[in-house]
Amino acid sequence: MQIALHPQADQRSAEILALVRQAFVEKGFDGASMQDLARTAGMSVGNFYRYFPSKAAIITALIAGQLDEIQRDFQSIIGSDAPMATLRQVVRLQISGHSKHGDAALWTEIEAAARRSPDVGAAAQAMETAITQSLIAVFAAETGLAQHVAARRFSAAAAFIMVQFKAASCLNCAQKLDQVELRSMIIRTIDQTLDDVATSARKA
């Protein structure tokens, strides 16, 4: 399922996003001024505003671009011969920080910004909803259940997995904790949830 969070960025907008994302990681949503972001992109402030009128618009565009990539990954998972096994592999890569979507520092900052900005919060919530629906689609493909039946039975499991992913994105802030062990615990918890989904489907 595709949902539009922001108009499709042109090539220049995509280049700007690639340049400024590190500024958000380094300075935070509040710390990075539009002047900072324009300078990072090598543009005047006035020209920069033509592409992105606010910091919230930039982060919303980052979320939309990330969601497009994630949904393409889900399409590959659902189309594979073993959707659940493929999902487990993707989960391990993502949680361990070895995935192409593994920019934990950026997503920690986006999560914080979502609590303060209604626009960012709405975009982040839409992304979570889309990912949860995609997880349910994986469960439906694995179990052979209709999408609406899988949604009724496994919505809580999909939402719980989303909670675990959000927890993993915060681990870069936990400098004094054993991050490797914490990530392993999150992976084991998600694996158990996926086992519960598969077991429940077999008992039906």
Backbone hydrogen bonds, N-H to C=O, Kabsch-Sander energy under -0.5 kcal/mol:
donor,donor_aa,acceptor,acceptor_aa,energy
5,L,3,I,-0.7
14,A,10,D,-2.3
15,E,11,Q,-2.1
16,I,12,R,-2.4
17,L,13,S,-2.4
18,A,14,A,-2.0
19,L,15,E,-1.6
20,V,16,I,-2.5
21,R,17,L,-1.6
23,A,20,V,-0.6
24,F,20,V,-1.5
25,V,21,R,-1.6
26,E,22,Q,-2.6
27,K,23,A,-2.6
28,G,24,F,-1.9
31,G,27,K,-0.6
32,A,28,G,-1.9
33,S,31,G,-0.8
37,L,33,S,-2.4
38,A,34,M,-2.6
39,R,35,Q,-2.4
40,T,36,D,-2.4
41,A,37,L,-1.9
42,G,39,R,-1.2
43,M,38,A,-2.8
48,F,44,S,-2.4
49,Y,45,V,-2.2
50,R,46,G,-0.7
50,R,47,N,-0.7
51,Y,47,N,-0.7
51,Y,48,F,-1.3
52,F,48,F,-2.3
58,I,54,S,-1.4
59,I,55,K,-2.5
60,T,56,A,-2.6
61,A,57,A,-1.9
62,L,58,I,-2.3
63,I,59,I,-2.6
64,A,60,T,-2.3
65,G,61,A,-2.4
66,Q,62,L,-2.3
67,L,63,I,-2.6
68,D,64,A,-2.1
69,E,65,G,-1.6
70,I,66,Q,-2.5
71,Q,67,L,-2.8
72,R,68,D,-1.7
73,D,69,E,-2.0
74,F,70,I,-2.3
75,Q,71,Q,-2.0
76,S,72,R,-1.7
77,I,73,D,-2.2
78,I,74,F,-3.0
79,G,75,Q,-1.8
80,S,77,I,-1.3
86,T,82,A,-2.5
87,L,83,P,-2.5
88,R,84,M,-2.2
89,Q,85,A,-1.7
90,V,86,T,-2.1
91,V,87,L,-2.7
92,R,88,R,-2.2
93,L,89,Q,-2.0
94,Q,90,V,-2.8
95,I,91,V,-3.0
96,S,92,R,-2.1
97,G,93,L,-0.6
97,G,94,Q,-0.9
98,H,93,L,-2.0
99,S,93,L,-1.0
102,G,99,S,-1.6
104,A,102,G,-2.1
107,W,103,D,-1.9
108,T,104,A,-2.2
109,E,105,A,-1.8
110,I,106,L,-2.3
111,E,107,W,-2.2
112,A,108,T,-1.8
113,A,109,E,-2.5
114,A,110,I,-2.2
115,R,111,E,-0.7
115,R,112,A,-0.8
116,R,112,A,-0.6
116,R,113,A,-1.1
117,S,113,A,-2.5
121,G,117,S,-3.0
122,A,118,P,-2.5
123,A,119,D,-2.0
124,A,120,V,-2.8
125,Q,121,G,-2.5
126,A,122,A,-2.3
127,M,123,A,-2.1
128,E,124,A,-2.4
129,T,125,Q,-2.5
130,A,126,A,-2.3
131,I,127,M,-2.5
132,T,128,E,-2.6
133,Q,129,T,-2.3
134,S,130,A,-1.9
135,L,131,I,-2.4
136,I,132,T,-2.1
137,A,133,Q,-1.9
138,V,134,S,-1.8
139,F,135,L,-2.2
140,A,136,I,-2.5
141,A,137,A,-2.3
142,E,138,V,-2.5
143,T,139,F,-2.5
144,G,140,A,-2.0
150,A,146,A,-2.9
151,A,147,Q,-2.5
152,R,148,H,-1.7
153,R,149,V,-2.1
154,F,150,A,-2.9
155,S,151,A,-1.2
158,A,154,F,-2.4
159,A,155,S,-2.5
160,F,156,A,-2.5
161,I,157,A,-2.0
162,M,158,A,-1.8
163,V,159,A,-1.9
164,Q,160,F,-1.9
165,F,161,I,-2.1
166,K,162,M,-2.3
167,A,163,V,-2.1
168,A,164,Q,-2.2
169,S,165,F,-1.7
170,C,166,K,-0.6
170,C,167,A,-1.1
171,L,168,A,-1.3
173,C,170,C,-1.8
174,A,171,L,-1.4
175,Q,173,C,-1.4
177,L,174,A,-1.2
179,Q,177,L,-1.4
182,L,178,D,-2.3
183,R,179,Q,-2.9
184,S,180,V,-2.1
185,M,181,E,-2.3
186,I,182,L,-2.1
187,I,183,R,-2.5
188,R,184,S,-2.5
189,T,185,M,-2.2
190,I,186,I,-2.5
191,D,187,I,-2.8
192,Q,188,R,-2.3
193,T,189,T,-1.9
194,L,190,I,-2.5
195,D,191,D,-2.4
196,D,192,Q,-2.3
197,V,193,T,-2.0
198,A,194,L,-2.4
199,T,195,D,-2.8
200,S,196,D,-2.6
201,A,197,V,-2.1
202,R,198,A,-1.9
203,K,199,T,-1.6
204,A,200,S,-0.8
